[in-house]
Amino acid sequence: MKKDKKEHLYWANTAATYDAATVYVVGECTQRETKAWLLKQLQETDDVLELGCGTGQFSEVIAGKARHLTATEGAVEMLDVAKGRLAPFANAIVQMEDCYRTTFSDDIFDVVFLGNVIHILGQPTQALTESRRVLKPGGRILVADATSWGLPFWSKLAMGIRYLRKFGKPPKENRIVSPDDVAQFLESADFHVEESRLIQKETNVVCARGRKKA
């Protein structure tokens, strides 16, 4: 993802501890259910592009099922961790890309996945429009974003405190998203929304699927 220097450093500095910190903030069961949802959305014939792969937490799930995965990230430190994690998968490549303007041709991927990306972007619709460009007609976009939306007050407060302990003050671009928010972002990028719902475990995750109109 394209970031200014300050934002880039924010995420780059978390690379070594990101995986454990994420589990601490959102919960192990939440992570497991999100990965299970993602797995169900994929087919063995899919050629998948992942934007903002981070350390590759979700990339392993995709590479384990899809025909091919192109995992991309803008923070070098995150990218290095993801490369190590995906090294055992012959069907996966990892490379640096700007999610607002990738180097890929039009209409080449079956699926684009963004995991914990929409809620941190300054311009989510632009990234989704770019996703639409590189998808084949009828291709799917999958979105999963951790959120405190829908949590009881004390649970929301506790999640916020856990985040501050592990990541510090969030970038100004961060937002709390609901299923309706994510659906509206997808619709604004001219996707047909097939699903947008909450996974509710220790914390909540918005999981959404859209389809590029043929």
SEDODO-103569 format. One record per residue (C-alpha): residue in three letters; x, y, z. Coordinates in steps of 0.25 Angstrom, whole numbers, plus 5000, padded with zeros to 4 digits. Example, Ala and Ser with C-alpha at 12.3 -4.5 7.8 and 13.67 -1.06 7.14 Angstrom:
// SEDODO-103569
Ala504949825031Ser505549965029
// end
This chain:
// SEDODO-103569
Met500050005000Lys500550144997Lys500750225010Asp501450355014Lys502750335022Lys502050345035Glu500950235032His501950145025Leu502850145038Tyr501650125047Trp501349985040Ala502849955037Asn503149965052Thr502149855055Ala502649755046Ala503349665056Thr502249665066Tyr501049675057Asp500549535057Ala500549525072Ala499949665074Thr498849635065Val498449515072Tyr498449585085Val497649705080Val496549625072Gly496649485078Glu497049345074Cys495649295071Thr495349425063Gln496549395054Arg496249255052Glu494749285048Thr495249395039Lys496249295032Ala495149185031Trp494149285024Leu495249325014Leu495549185011Lys494149155008Gln494149264997Leu495249214989Gln495349104978Glu496549024974Thr496549084960Asp496649224966Asp497749324962Val497749414974Leu498349554976Glu498549594991Leu498649744994Gly499349785007Cys499749645011Gly500549695023Thr501349575029Gly500549475021Gln499549435032Phe498449415022Ser499349385010Glu499649245015Val498149205015Ile498049255001Ala499249184996Gly498849055002Lys497649054993Ala497649144981Arg498349114968His499249234969Leu499449344979Thr500149484977Ala500349544990Thr500649694991Glu501049795001Gly501649935002Ala502449925015Val503749855012Glu503949795026Met502549735025Leu502849685011Asp504149615017Val503349535027Ala502249495017Lys503349445007Gly503949355018Arg502549305022Leu502149275007Ala503449215004Pro502949065004Phe501849094994Ala502249084980Asn500949144975Ala501149274982Ile501949404979Val502149524988Gln502449664983Met502349804986Glu501149884980Asp500350014982Cys498949964985Tyr498450094978Arg499250074965Thr499749934963Thr500649894951Phe499649784947Ser498949774934Asp497349784933Asp496449664935Ile497549564939Phe497149514954Asp495949424958Val495949484972Val496549604979Phe496649594995Leu496849705005Gly497049665019Asn497049775030Val497349875019Ile496049955016His495950015030Ile497350065030Leu497350135016Gly497150285014Gln496450255000Pro495850115001Thr494950134989Gln496150164980Ala496850034984Leu495549954981Thr495350024968Glu496849974965Ser496349834970Arg495249844960Arg496149874948Val497049754950Leu495849654952Lys495349574941Pro493849604937Gly493049524948Gly494249524957Arg494149534972Ile494649624983Leu494749584997Val494949675009Ala495149645023Asp495349755034Ala495449745049Thr494549845055Ser493949885069Trp492649925062Gly491549845069Leu492249815081Pro491749845095Phe492349975101Trp493249905111Ser493749805100Lys494049925090Leu494749995101Ala495649875104Met495949845090Gly496349995088Ile497249985100Arg497949855095Tyr498149925082Leu498850035089Arg499749945097Lys500249865085Phe500249975073Gly500150105080Lys499250225075Pro498650185061Pro498950265049Lys497850365045Glu497350285034Asn496850175043Arg495350165044Ile494350065050Val493549995039Ser492149935039Pro491649835029Asp490849945023Asp492150035022Val492849925014Ala491649895005Gln491650045002Phe493050044999Leu492949924989Glu491649984983Ser492450114981Ala493450044973Asp492349974964Phe492349834970His491149754972Val491049724987Glu490749574990Glu491049575005Ser491449675016Arg491349615030Leu492049615044Ile492749495050Gln492549505065Lys493549435074Glu494449505084Thr494349625075Asn493649655062Val494149645047Val493349695035Cys493449595024Ala492949635010Arg492949574996Gly492649654984Arg492649624969Lys493049704957Lys491949724947Ala492149654934
// end
